[in-house]
């Protein structure tokens, strides 16, 4: 606000205070789904009054959230429900008009659900490695379910330095048990040459940037009446968020790998 002077009809000049404009309508951006929430982006108007606070409102439900800047995260939404959002600004003078509606976005369930992100089925002739790249953030953990893999070495984000990895295994066949460790690797002992194998590998807190990454797995194989089961733990000594995984092994035809995001 600023002091102004104006003349009335009698020619007398009076001092006063200018009243600021209410905010003009912002330009709506993209609504992006998160875990039980949606992030709503927008661009403030370059005209009108200065905004003190922006409000995003959902449709349906009229659920609101506020922020002084973009984006606004709207929480308390129903999972798997489609929402669109409008945004408006407010200041000490009043509240401006709502923007047009955003695109629709559906919040993910907060926890306990698995989303299949990518599946690889190995073709005839087999392969030496498979890669999961462009892994999205927004999940709590990752899980890989794999079959018929022989001694798979696992690497993250292109880090091939063996000393950055650790591996431990406990393995039993029903009559005896053995354990082992490797200070230079992270891998699965699955042995597809001995029969049909299956393994579930959990990669915990994969996008957390304040801790090293830990892995655990449960697997086994059957060889026509005999077989082995195992438990493993692995460590990648890096706080980087995991965005790619390379599994290198003697991988036979028809081996199958599926990467899941765990909410």
N, C-alpha and C positions, 0 to 999 in steps of 0.2 A: 504494500500500500504506500501511497505517496501523498504529500500535501498538495492540493491544487487550489487555484483561484479562479473564480468565474464571476461574471457580471450578471446581476438580475435585471429585470425589466426596468428598474429605476436607475440603472447605471451604477449601482453600488457594488463594489467588488467584495466578495466574501471568501474566506478561507474554509476549506473542508478537507475531508479525507476520501480519496478514491476508493471505491468498492471493487475488489478484484473479481474477475470473471470466475464462474464455475468452470471446472475442467471440460475440455472438449472430448469427444468420443475417441478412445484409443483404437488402434488397429489390432485386430485379433490375429494371433499366430496359431501354432499347432498345440493340440492337446495330446499329451503323451502318457500312456498308461503306466502305472507303477504297481507296487504291491499294496492293494487296498486304497490306492490314491491315484490321482491324475495331476500331472504338471501342466499348467496352462500358460503358454507364452503369449506375450503381447508387446506392442510398441506404443509408448505414450504419444499423445498428440503433441505437435510442435506449436499449436495455437491454444488459446484459452488460458484459464488460470493454472497456476502451479499446483500439482497434485500432492496432497499429503499422504493419501492412502488409496490403494486400488483394491477393489473387491471383485472376486470371481464367484459366479453363481451357477450351480448345476441345473440341468434340465434332463431328466425329471428330478424332483426332490427339493429344489431350491436350497441345496446345501452350499454354504458360503465359506470362503477363506479370504484372508487379506494379506497384503504385502505392500511395501513401499516401492518395490522394484519387480521386474519380470524375472523368472516366472512365478506364478502362484501355485502352491501345492494344495490341492483340495483333498482332504482325508475324510474318513468315515463313510466312504461310498460302498455300495454293495458289489461284491465280486461278480465278474462276468456280466455286469449290467452296462448297457450302452448309455453314455452320457455325452452331452455337448455343454458348452460353457460360454457365458458372456462376461465381459469385464467392463467396469466403469470406475472412474476416479472421483475423489471427493477432496474438498478443502474447507477452509473455515467459512466460505461463502455458501457452499451447498454441494450437492451431488450432481455430477454430469450424467449424460445419457449412456445407456448400455451400448456396447459394441455389437456387431452382428455375431451370430453363434459360431463357435469353433467347429472343427470336425468332431466326429464321434470317437470316443475312446472307452474301452472297457477295462476297469481295474482288474488286476490279477488277484487270486486268492492270497491271503497273507502268508499262509504256511501249509505244509503238508501235502502239496500236490507236485506232480512231476510233469514237465513239458518236454516232449521229444523235440530236440533241436536239430539233430542231423543223424542220418543212418547211412552206413557204408556196408554194402555187401560185396565181398571180394570176388572178382570175375575168375574165369577159368585161367589156370596157369599160376594163380596166386600173385601176391605182391610183396615187396620188401618193407613197406610202411604205409600207414594211413594218417591223414592229417585232418584235424578239426580246426578251422581258422575262423576269425571274425566272431569269436564267442561273445555273446552279449552280456552286459552287466544287468543287474536288477534281480538276480537270483541269490539265494543264500549259499547253496552248494551246487556242485556238479556231480553227476553220476555217469559212468560208462558201463554198459552191459556188453560183454563180448564173449565170443565162442570160438573154439578151435584156433587158439593163438599159441605160438611156441616162443617161450622166453622173451617176452616183449619188454623192450626198454622204452621208458617214457621220458619225454622232454617237453619243457614248457617255454613258450615265447622265444623259441630259437636258441635257448641257452643250452649249449652242448658241453659245458664244463662239468666233467664228471664229479669233481670234488664239491660241487654245489648240491649234490644229491646224497641221500642215505636210504638204505633198504634193510628191512628185517623180515624174516619169515619163520613161521612155525608150521610144519607139514607132517601129516600122519597118514598111515595106510590101514589103520585098524588093528595092527599088531605092534607097531613101533612108531616113534615120532622123532623128527630131527628138527633142528633150528639152524638158521644161518643169517649172515649179515653181509652187506657190501657197502663200504664207505664212499663209493664212487658211482653209484647208480640208483635209479628209481625204476623198478620194473615189476612185472608179473611173472610168476614161474609157470604159468599155464603151458601145458605141453600137449599140443594137438596131435603129436605123433603117436601118443598112447591111447587114443580114443577120442570120444566126444568130450570137450571141455566146456565149462561155463564159468564166468567170473563176473562179479559185481565190484566195481572200483568206485569209491566215494572220494571226491576231492573237496575238502572242507574249506569253507570261508574263502573261496577262490578269488573273490574280488576285493577282499579286505586288504588295504595297503599299509596296515600297521603290524602285520604278523607274517612269519614264514608259513609256507603252505604244507599242510599235512594230508596224507592219503591213507586210506585203509581199504582192504579188499578181502573178500571171501570167495573162494573158488574151489574147483575140483574137477576130476575127470573119472570116467568109468571106462574100464578096459575089459569088457565082457566078464564081469564078475569080480574083478579086482579094481583097485583105483586108489586115488589119493584125494584128500581135502587139505586146504591150507588157509592160513590167515597171514596177511602181510600188513606192514606199516611202512610208509615212505615219507620222506621229507624233501622238499625243495627249499633251500635256504635263500629265499627271496621274498621281499614284501610286495613285489609287483603284482598287480591284478593279472590273472591268467586270461589271455585272449587267444592263445593257440596251443594245441596239444599235438605232438607227433608221437605215434606209437610205431616203433621199428622192431621188426621180427621176421621170422620165416612164417608168413601168413598164407595159409593154403586157400584154395578156391572154396567159395561158399562160407568162409568165416564172416561173421557179422558183428558190427560195432554200432551201438546207438548211444549218442550223447544226450543226456537229459539235464534240464535245469530244475533244481529243487527249490520250491518257493519257501 
